[in-house]
Amino acid sequence: MRIDIQKPAAGGMPGVGGKTFAIEDNAQYEKFPGSFLVFNGQRSTLRKVESGTISFSPDSTLSGDVSGSYDVMLTDYDSTISPTPHYRLMGTFNFKVGTYNSAPAAAF
């Protein structure tokens, strides 16, 4: 997984702390100001996170640490199975702003 958060135009830290965002357009939540990527961390046209929510803990981004959880639906347009398969992905995350890393092998 890879979660990218857009940096505000005025600079500084993104204001996501304590908020829940929708991946898609949704009247209940503000649209997520970033990208949620799966598999190899690259944007894919064949495997797409198309709906769901991503939530950030209240203290996210205060010190550059971001944490929270997600509950999203992924559609696999690369599959030969009909109808097109959908997968529900749920999890938690914690990372330092401006960093990236591979997931530990045990996480797979």
N, C-alpha and C positions, 0 to 999 in steps of 0.2 A: 504494500500500500504506500501511497505517497499523498500527503496533504500539503497543498501549496496555498498560502494565504496572501492575498494582495496587500502590498504595503500602501498605506494611505498616501495620497498625493502630497500632503503637507509634511510627510516624513513621520518618524516616530514609529511606535508599535501599533499593530492592527488592534482595533477595538472590538475584539470578539469575546472577551472574558464574560462568563456568566450568561451567554446567549446560546440559543438553539437556532440553527439555520436550516432551510430546506435546500436540497440539491436542485430541485426543479422549481418552477413557478408555483407558489402555494400561498393562498391568502392568509393562512395561519402563521407562517413564519417568513422572515426576511430571507431573500435568496443569499446563499453562501457566497461571500466575496472571494472566491478562490477556486481551486480545482481539487478533485478527489480522483486519484488515478490508481489503477490496480495492476497486478501482475509485475511487469518489469519497470513500473514507474514512468512509463511513457504514455502519452495520449494515444488512445486506440479508437479506431472507427468500428472495430468488430466486437469489442468487449467494453460496454459502457455502463457506468453508474448513472442511472437515469432518474432515480427518485429516492426519497428517504430524508433522513435528518442527520446533522452533525452538531453536537453540543460541546461547548467549551466550559471548563470549570471557571468559577468566579475569579480565581487568581491568575488565570491564563494571561500571559504576555506581560505581567507586571515586572518580572525579572528576566524576561526573554524565554521563560519556560512555558510551553503550551501543553495542556492536557485536556482530555475529554473523552467522548465516546461517539460512536456512529452506529446507525441502523439504516442500511441502504439496500436497494435492489439493483442488481447487475443483470444486464441482458447480454447473452452470448450470441451475437450475430454471425460468428464464425462457425457455429455448430451445424452439423448436417442433420440434426434431429429436428423434427417438425412436430408440434409447433416450437418456435424458438424458445430455448430454455431461459429461465430467470432464476437467479440465485439471491437469497437474502444473506447479507454479510453484516455481522454485528461484532463490535470490538471496542477496545479502549486504546488510547494513544497517549504518548508523552514524548515531547522532543524539545530541543533548544532551537529558537529562531535562528535561521541562517545556516543550519547544519542539515546534513542528510547522511544516511547510513543504510547499509543492508540489514535486513532482519536476521536475527540469529537462526542458524539451521534448525534448532529445536522448535522454532515457531511454525515451521511448515508442516 
